[in-house]
Amino acid sequence: MRHPIALPVPLGALPTPALLVDRDRLAANISAMALAARQAGVGLRPHFKTSKCLAIAQAQTAAGALGFTAATAAEVAALRDAGVSDVLWAHQPVGPAKVAFAVSIATRGGVTFALDSVEVARPLSAAAADAGVRVPYLIEVDSGLGRSGVAPQHVPALAGELAALPNLLLRGVFTHEGHLSRHIGDRSGLEKAGRGVGEAMTSVAEALHAAGFPCDVVSVGSTPGATSVPYVPGVTEARPGTYVFFDANQVALRSATLEQCALNVLARVITVRADGTAIIDAGTKALSSDPSMAGNGFGLAGDGLTVAAANEEHGFVSGPGTAGLRVGDLLRVVPNHACGTVNMWSGMYVVDGENAVEYWETVARH
């Protein structure tokens, strides 16, 4: 649902809080990652969960993205309905509703699925056989995060078990190297660990080939790892997501500078307390409750200001810059985690200079 304010308007005319995306920074981020993928010689498959915005997905496609990654069934449907013909659903389709959706969308083609066990695969295989469709899939590899996925050394054995199930088609392997974010304050260590992930994934691919299985796709994915993992020979595609906006956590990881952050929450100061704390009208329902990797609250407000604490509708701003704040002042807060923040909002205002010029809807929110 579009906001009733007629655009364009100065930022000061917007109701607060409001989600903003800087047009120039967004375009620069999209172009830079597309160039990096070309330099690495890999395909670029951005994660749609970061933006949940079809206008942004169109810009990523125009810059050379080969397709998209999705986390939820709703994201898969939104992308396919928008004409995106190559989607990786990077989440296991477990449960009757997801299995039914998977088989239904598989009849349209253009979607690859994620499997990491026979238990996940068996219901999908049976439903696909009943429907007379073949389901392409990637095996998810746990490269160190400790979440979903199978250990690298067990991938060939799993491929053998899955090959015995009907109507499944192995295309390759994928991983999310989210554990690289544990290298906070150690960018060289992060880069080294990233190269290790790339090498581990290419070794898995070699082991699959040696066992007689196809492995055309070796897919890796994270924004912190985008400068290292895709550059390992044998990796075929990268799936970063947060890069499109960046955020305070990516600044802490030195994946970006604050000046590259395209997403922020516009808020107004509503109270200035005697102790110097300024309170804004943006709390966890505007910024999300995702923690800071640097341990400094819920977002960065510039000029040494941090949203150090938050309730649902209130943010508590501290730092040396609070002395100059007055009730009614506007702050633009860079959130800790762009993906979690976007999911809080129905849409975002596109900013050109100091004006809001467009409103882009978000889709497929929970």
N, C-alpha and C positions, 0 to 999 in steps of 0.2 A: 504494500500500500504506500503510495507516494505521499510525501509530506506536503501539507497544504500551502507552504510558503512559495510564492512565486520567485523564481530565480532568473537572473543572478541577483544576489544581495551581498553587502559587506558581511564579514563574519560576525560582527557585533550585532547584526539583526537576527541571527539564528537563535532559536530556543536552545538552552543548554540543559543537560549535556548533549553533545552532538558528536557523531563519528565523522572524522574528516580524512580524506585522502588527497595528498598533494599530487596534482597531475604531473608536474615535471619530474618529481622524484620517482614516482611510479614508473613513468616511461623510461627513465634512466636505469632503474633496477631491472626492468624487463629486458632492455637492450643489452645490458652488461652480462646478465646470465645467459642470454642466447648466444652472445659472442664467446663466452667461456666454454659453453658446450661444444660449439663449433671448433674451438681451439683444441679441446680435449678429444675431438673426433667421436663424440657420443650423441645420441638422441636426447632431447630434453622433454621430459614428461612431468610438468609441474604438478604439485599436489593442490587440488582444487579446494581442499578444506581450509586453506589459509584465507582465500578471498571470498569464497562462496558467492562470487559475482560473475555473471556471464559476460558483462562488458569487459571485465579484466581478462577473462579467459579468451575472449576474442582478440584482445591486444597481444596476449601471449602466443596465440596461434599465428597471428600476423607476423610476429617476430621469429617464427620458426619452430614452435613447439610441435612435436609429432603427435601428441595426444595428452591425456591427463590421467592423474592418479586420483582415486576417490576413496573416501573412508566409509561412507554409508550408502545404503541402498538409495536413499533420497538423492544423494549427490550423483550416483550413477545414472539415475533416471533423468535428473535435470540436465546432465551433460548430453546424454543420448538424445533427449527430446530437443536439445538445442542444435543437434546435427554433428556433435563430436563423434567421430567414428572409430576412435581407438582409446579405450578406457581400461585402466587396470583398477579393479576393485581390490584394494590392498588390505582386505579384512576377511576373516574366515566366514563363509555363509553358513552359520550354524543355527538350527531351529527351523521348524516347518515354514514359517513366514519367509525367512531369508532364502531357504532352499527353493520355495515356490517362485519367489521373485527372480532368483538366479536363473532358473530354467526358462522362465518367461522372457527375461531380457536376452538370454542366450539365443532364443529363436530369432531375435533381431540382428544378432551378430555384433561385432565391434567391442566386446567386453572380454577381458581376460580375468580369471579368478585366482584367488590365493588359497593354497592348501598347505598344511603342515603336518597332517597325520591321516592315517586311514580312517580314524573315527570321524573326522571332518568330511573326508571324501566320500565315504560309503553312501550316505543318504543323497548327496548331490548326484553321484553316479547313477543310483537307482532311479531317481526322478528324471534325470536326463535320458536314460534308456527308455523309460515309459513315454517320454515326449518325443523320442526319436531325434534328439539333438546331440551334437558333440560339444563338450565344454572345454575350451582351452584354459590352461592354468599354468601358474608359476609356483614352484616350491619356495615357501618362505624360509629363509635361513636366519638363524639367530647368530649374528656376527659379534655379539658382546653385550647387547642391551639387556638380555634376560627377560624378554617379553614373549610374544609369539615367535614361532619359528623352530626349526629343527637344527641341532648342532651340525656344523659343516661335515664332520666325518660320517654322519648318518644319512646324508642326502642320497647317495646311490642306493642304499638299502630301501629307503622310503620310495624312491622312484620305481624300484622293482615291485613293491607292494601295490603301488598305485597303478602300475601298468596292467595288473591283473583285473582291475575294475573296468567295466565297459563305459564307453562314451566319454572318456576323459582324454585330453590331448595335452601332453607335456610340451611346453614351449621354452622353459628355462627356469631361472632362479632369480630371487630378489631378496633384498634386505633393507632394513632401516637402521642406519648406524647412529641411532640417537644417543648412544653412550659416549660419543665424542664430546658431548656437552659437559661431561664430567671433568674435562680438562680446562676448567675455568682458570684464567690467569696463566695458562701455559700453551700459547698458540703453536709453538714448535712441537710440543708433545701431541697436540691435537692433530697436526698435519702428519706426524709420524704414524699415529694410530690410524688415521684415515687411509694412508697408503697400505697399512697392514690389512685393513678391511678389504680393500680392492684386491690385494694379493690372495687373501683367503677365498674371496668369491670366484676369482679366476681359477683357483685350484679346484674348487668345487665343480666348476664347469668342465675342467679337464678330466676330473674323476668320472663325471657323468658320461662324457664322450668315450672314455676308456671302457666303461661298463656297457656301452652300446646304446645309450640314451641320447636323444636330441637335447641341445642346450643352445638355442639360437639367441636367447635373451639373458644377459647378465646385468641386472638392474640394481642400482644403488640409490640411496635417497636421503639427503639431509642438506640443510643450508650450511651448517658449520663444515660439513665434509665436502662441499662443492668445489673447494680449491685443491683437493687432494685425491679423494677416492675415484672420481671419474677419469683421472689421468693415468690410472694403472692400465697398461695394455691388456685387452681382453674384456674390459667392462664395455657394455654396449649402450647403456642409457643411464641418465641421472634424473632423480625425482625430487629436487628441492621444492619447498613450498614457501617458507617464511620470507625468502629473499625478495618476494614481490613488494613487501612492505618494509621488512626488517622490523626490529623492535628493541626494547631495552636489553633483553637477554642476549640478542645477537651483538649488540654493542659491547656487552660485558665479555663475550667470547671473541671479540675482535673480528667478527665476520663482517662488520659494517661500522661506520661512524654514525654519530647522532644525526649528522647532516644528511645521511642517506635514508633516514627513517621517514617513510611516506605516510604512515598511519598515526593519527593521534586523536585524542578525545578533547574536544573543546569544552571547557568548564568555566564557571564563574565563581569568584570568591563570594561567599555568602556571610561569613563571619570572620573577624580577626580577633583572636583572644588576647587577653592581657599578657599571656606568656609568650606571645609572638607566633603561635600556631595559626595558620590560615586554614579555614575550612571551605572546601569547594563542593559544588553540587554534583559531583561524580564520585561514586563509590564502587563497590564490587559489582553492582549490576550494570555499570558502564564500562569499567576497566577490566573486569573479570577478577577472580581471586587467584589467578596463577601466580606462583611465587617468583621472586626475583632471584636469579642465579648469583647476583652480587650481594644479596642479603639486604637490600635497601628499599623494601616496601613494595608499592603497587604500581610505580611508574615514575618517569622522570619528567619534570615540568620545566626544565631549562633554568639557566642562571643559578645553578646550585640548589635548585628546589627539587624535593622528592615528596611523593605521596607516601609518607612513612607508615600510615595506618589508614584503614578504611572500614566503614560500615556499609550497609547496602546502598544508601543514597548519599553518603558523605565521605569525602576524602580529607585527610588531615595532612596538610602540607607543612613541611619543615625545611630548614636550611637557612643559610645566611641571607638569602634574597627575600625572606618573608617580611623583613622590616619595611620594605617599600610597597607592600601589597595593601590594597584598600578594598572594601566591599564594592562589588560590581566589576572588579578587574577580571579580564579574561586570561586564562592559562590554557596552553595546548600541551596535554600530557601524552608522552610516548609510553604506551603500555608495556608491561613486561613481555607478554606473549601475544603476538598479533592474532594468531589463530583462535585462541580462546576469547579474545575481545570481540572479533568480528561476529562470532556466534551469538553474542549478546544482543546484536542489533538487527533491525529490519532493513537497514540501508545506510549508505554513507554519502556525505556531501563531497563533491569533487571541488577542490580548491585550486584556484588560479590566482596567484598573488595573495591579496587579502580579501578575495571575493569567493563565495560559494556559487559555482556556475552550473552545476548539474547535481542530480540525485540518482545514485545507482542502487538498485535493490539488491539485497542478499537473498539467496535461495537455499533450500534444503537444510534449514535450521532444525534442530531437534524440537 
